[in-house]
């Protein structure tokens, strides 16, 4: 069966042949890890230490038993904040084994963002790296929660994970909790909305297992998989579940450096790698080490933001014999939406001839592109909002209204503007959302606008993203000054903002001064019109 474009301009992708484990994700992981107990589950890139599935499962079971001893039930949320390390997956797996829900945060998230996310999920336990212990203590204290802090090393003032890893009497008889339904929430991911407030995206057992299968049947070779993302990101969770279900190996990297990214491919015989566009650009700038052998690398996916056709071609040239292509996905579907499938010959040909495309329909997905004004379903080469229909999707937002996620016909609104061509190759060209993306991190314009408004000379401020080849987007501000403050300089305002925000949120594209901001009749900022005007003036290409 092939992907089909109907007369109604709806693209009906190939079905995903998938029979989910009726016991849910915990049962699936338990069974697969037990079956493959002598296989290598993960390798520490820094030390070369190899961890078998048997060892990982044993540590996860011991942690799960300790969770149950502390009263954790299927109603609870377990949080973790850790960089990639050999034990970071232990509480992750243990949470599935006891039937609870897991929510992962990233160690680089600011205090205020951490506070907002923790307040959403109110975890029973939170496992944190030592560097974040004090911040989480303050967050939990301010929120007046009873959350127990567990530290990923020995700590005198808190329980450490080593206590959880001690042998348990009943560990050999342990059996995972069976999910009430495979459509119950298993993982809560966080993704910022158009208002700038992060929402908890509830992903169920069926969806995450289905997307893991999707990767395999697409033909990606996952014998040794390398990704630098933490469990905060959907790509890391998807890769983890995929490798466990296949009995394959993850390469654990604490952080990304272009030098390591190159050298790890040959050293550990990496077969599949996932990088963000900013990481791909960094690898190109660093340059491929002379004599480096990348023959084992079958598939290299670039995702999380746009990358120009010229840069993609240059990146591809560094990996002869490797399938290098853009992919497009969303947390709301727990993985990929479009991809050039290595298992499909036509896709391989198109991947090389259309480097700026993010691929063709992923299995189990239907597509339509909608005119934003008329709701007309558009045909090839016409730009509109991408909407998808699939069984693999979120349940909704965690503990907040989920209005607006789907249209009246049940199609998931992606919020992204795209078009597709006659070969059903998709091109993601813009976002309806006001969010910017800097090195795959979402930046809410409202945050920077709020900081600018605190300056006494600023009357009005509008922030948007300027396209950048390496980082995706750089924030730019358009400012209207107070009448008696016309002598304020750009450098002063940039410094005012940049010393009050995280590094990734800095205004990197500068500030433009204007006499007024275009508004709609209802008083809302015509953000797109303003952005288009400024970019045209600056000779930027949208």
Buried (B, 14 or more C-beta within 10 A) or exposed (E): EEBEBEEEBBBBBBEBEBEBBEBBBBBBBBBBBEEBBEBBBBBBBEEEEBBBBBBBBBBBBBBBBBBBEBEBEBEBBBBBBBBBBBBBBBBBBBBBBBBBBBBBBBBBBEEEBBBBBBEBBBBBBBBBBEEBBEBBBEBBEEBEBEBBBBBBEEBEEBBBBBBBBEEBEEEEEBEBBEBEEBBBBBBBBBBBBBEBEBBBBBBBBBBBBBBBBBBBBBBBBBBBBBBBBBBBBBBBBBBBBBBBBBBBBBBBBBEBBBEBBBBBBBBBBBBBBBBBBBBBBBBBEEEBEEEEEBEBBBBBBBBBBBBBEEBBEBBBEBBEEBBBBBBBBBBBBBBBBBBBBBEBEBBBEBBEEBBBBBBBBBBBBBBBBBEEEEEEBBBBEEBBBBBBBBBBBBBBBBEEEBEEBBBEEEBBBBBBBBBBEEBBBBBBEBBBBBBBBBBBBBBBBBBBBBBBEEBEBBBBBBBBBBBBEBBBBBBBBBBBBEEEEEEBEBEEBBEBBBEBBBEBBBBBBBBBBBEEBEEEEEEEBBBBEBBBBBBEEEEBEE
